[in-house]
Amino acid sequence: MTTNDTTTTTRRRTGLKIVGALSVVGAAVAVAGLGTFGQFTDTTSPVNSQVDAGVVSVDVSSPAGAAVPFSGGMMLAGDSRSALVDLVNNGTTRLSALTLTSTATSSSVLDQDKVNGLQLTVDSCSVAWTTGAGAPYCTGTVTSYLTQPIIMSNAPLNSSPALAPMTFDHLKLTATLPTSATADAFQAASSNLSFVFTGSQRAGGPR
């Protein structure tokens, strides 16, 4: 099996400045007396205000020492491969949601068979994953986001730390080929996969 991990930066609105002028007009007052008539008005100077739009941006990077995603040669039934990814909210606003979408740019039974084909597990570590001769392990707290067939659309990463601005989420993506993958159907199969993380801005409201 060969895989190709494509990291995609999802960027939304850049900074936008809106300048408005506010004018306050005094009420007209009529005064009558002694056969004379007077009218008084007053207007303040414009009060300028500035509104800055936030920046919605997410990015992905490979931590130092991490292997190329899902490397290690051909997979057999029961094998798994892990990839480490840092998901970064490098914007200025809190996100309402973070999701993962994966597609096959070159498809085979590996991604088409939802039961016996590749399964993907996404875990988060509260600190950077520790790497060494074996599989990456977490010395902090592990949060499991999902385990499902490797092709998915907008799978939520609920409660990800990267929902907050200027924060990281240390992810481990593990692709597993179940033991039920029979040799006749899966031998020599190959798929190329693309993974996209998407950050959604929070809903607008009065501030």
C-alpha positions in Angstrom: 0.0 0.0 0.0 1.2 3.5 -0.8 -0.3 6.6 0.7 0.1 10.2 -0.1 -0.8 12.6 2.7 -1.8 16.0 1.4 -1.9 18.7 4.1 -4.2 21.5 3.2 -4.4 24.9 4.8 -7.9 26.1 5.0 -7.9 29.9 5.2 -10.9 32.2 5.5 -11.3 35.9 5.8 -8.3 38.1 6.1 -8.4 41.2 8.3 -11.0 43.7 7.3 -11.3 47.2 8.6 -14.6 49.1 8.6 -14.7 52.8 9.6 -18.0 54.4 10.5 -19.0 58.0 11.4 -21.7 58.7 13.9 -23.4 62.1 14.1 -25.7 63.3 16.9 -28.1 66.1 16.0 -29.6 68.1 18.8 -33.3 68.6 18.9 -34.7 71.9 17.6 -36.2 74.1 20.3 -38.7 76.9 19.6 -39.0 79.8 22.0 -41.8 82.4 21.5 -42.2 85.5 23.5 -42.6 89.3 23.3 -43.5 89.0 19.6 -40.2 87.3 18.7 -39.3 83.8 17.6 -36.0 81.9 18.0 -34.8 78.4 16.9 -31.8 76.7 18.3 -30.0 73.6 16.9 -26.7 71.9 17.7 -24.7 69.1 16.0 -21.7 67.2 17.5 -18.6 66.4 15.5 -18.5 63.0 13.9 -17.4 60.2 16.3 -15.2 57.7 14.4 -15.1 54.0 15.3 -13.2 51.1 13.9 -14.2 47.5 13.6 -11.6 44.8 12.8 -12.7 41.4 11.4 -11.0 38.3 12.9 -8.9 35.9 10.9 -10.0 32.3 10.6 -7.1 30.0 9.8 -5.9 26.5 10.4 -2.7 24.8 9.4 -1.0 21.4 9.8 2.6 20.5 10.3 4.7 17.4 11.0 6.4 17.5 14.4 10.2 17.1 14.4 11.2 13.5 14.3 7.9 12.2 12.9 8.0 9.7 10.1 6.5 10.3 6.7 2.8 9.6 7.1 1.9 5.9 6.9 5.4 4.9 5.9 6.9 1.5 6.5 6.4 -0.5 3.3 3.6 -2.9 2.3 0.9 -3.6 4.9 -0.4 -7.1 5.7 -3.7 -7.9 7.4 -3.4 -6.8 11.0 -0.8 -4.2 10.4 -1.1 -0.5 11.3 0.8 2.7 10.4 0.8 5.9 12.4 1.4 9.5 11.3 1.9 12.5 13.7 0.3 15.8 12.8 0.1 19.1 14.7 -3.1 20.9 13.9 -2.7 24.6 14.5 -5.2 27.3 14.9 -3.1 30.3 13.8 -6.0 32.6 13.4 -7.2 35.3 15.8 -10.7 34.0 16.6 -12.2 30.9 18.2 -13.6 28.3 15.9 -17.0 26.7 16.2 -15.9 23.4 14.7 -12.9 21.4 13.4 -13.5 18.5 11.0 -11.5 16.0 9.0 -12.3 14.9 5.4 -10.4 12.2 3.6 -10.7 11.2 0.0 -9.0 8.7 -2.3 -7.2 10.3 -5.2 -6.4 6.8 -6.4 -8.9 4.2 -5.1 -8.9 0.5 -4.5 -10.5 -2.1 -2.3 -8.3 -0.8 0.5 -10.6 2.3 0.8 -13.7 1.0 -0.9 -14.4 -1.9 1.5 -15.8 -0.2 4.6 -15.6 -3.3 6.8 -12.4 -5.1 5.8 -10.6 -2.2 4.3 -8.4 0.4 6.0 -9.7 1.9 9.2 -8.5 5.3 10.6 -8.2 6.2 14.3 -7.5 9.8 15.3 -6.1 10.4 18.8 -5.0 13.6 20.5 -2.3 14.0 23.1 -2.3 16.9 25.6 1.5 17.2 25.0 3.7 16.4 22.0 3.8 12.7 21.2 7.0 10.9 22.1 8.7 9.1 19.3 11.3 6.4 19.3 12.1 3.0 18.0 8.5 1.8 18.5 5.1 3.4 17.9 4.5 7.0 19.1 3.2 7.2 22.7 1.7 9.9 24.8 3.1 10.9 28.2 0.1 13.2 28.9 -3.7 12.7 28.4 -5.0 10.9 25.3 -8.4 11.9 23.8 -9.8 9.6 21.1 -11.7 11.5 18.4 -12.8 8.7 16.1 -12.3 5.2 14.6 -14.0 4.6 11.3 -13.4 3.6 7.7 -10.6 5.7 6.3 -12.7 7.6 3.8 -14.9 10.1 5.6 -16.5 13.5 5.2 -16.4 16.3 7.8 -15.8 14.0 10.7 -15.8 16.2 13.9 -12.9 16.7 16.2 -15.0 17.6 19.1 -13.4 19.6 22.0 -10.1 20.0 20.1 -7.7 22.4 21.9 -7.2 24.0 18.4 -10.7 25.5 18.5 -9.1 28.3 20.5 -6.9 30.8 18.7 -3.1 30.4 18.6 -3.2 26.8 20.0 -2.0 23.3 18.9 -3.7 19.9 18.8 -1.1 17.1 18.8 -2.7 14.4 16.6 -1.9 10.8 15.8 -3.5 9.3 12.7 -3.4 5.5 12.7 -4.3 3.5 9.6 -5.1 -0.2 10.3 -5.8 -3.0 7.9 -8.1 -5.5 9.7 -7.2 -9.2 10.0 -10.3 -9.9 8.0 -8.7 -8.5 4.9 -8.3 -11.6 2.8 -5.2 -12.1 0.6 -7.1 -12.8 -2.6 -9.1 -9.6 -2.5 -6.4 -7.2 -1.0 -3.1 -8.4 -2.3 -1.2 -5.8 -4.4 -3.9 -3.2 -3.8 -2.9 0.4 -3.6 -4.7 3.7 -2.7 -3.5 7.3 -2.6 -5.2 9.3 0.2 -5.7 13.0 0.8 -6.6 14.4 4.3 -8.1 17.9 4.8 -8.7 19.6 8.1 -11.3 22.4 8.1 -11.9 25.1 10.7 -15.3 26.8 10.8 -15.8 30.3 12.2 -18.1 30.8 15.2 -21.5 32.3 14.6 -21.7 36.1 14.7 -23.6 37.9 17.4 -23.7 41.1 19.5 -20.4 41.9 21.3 
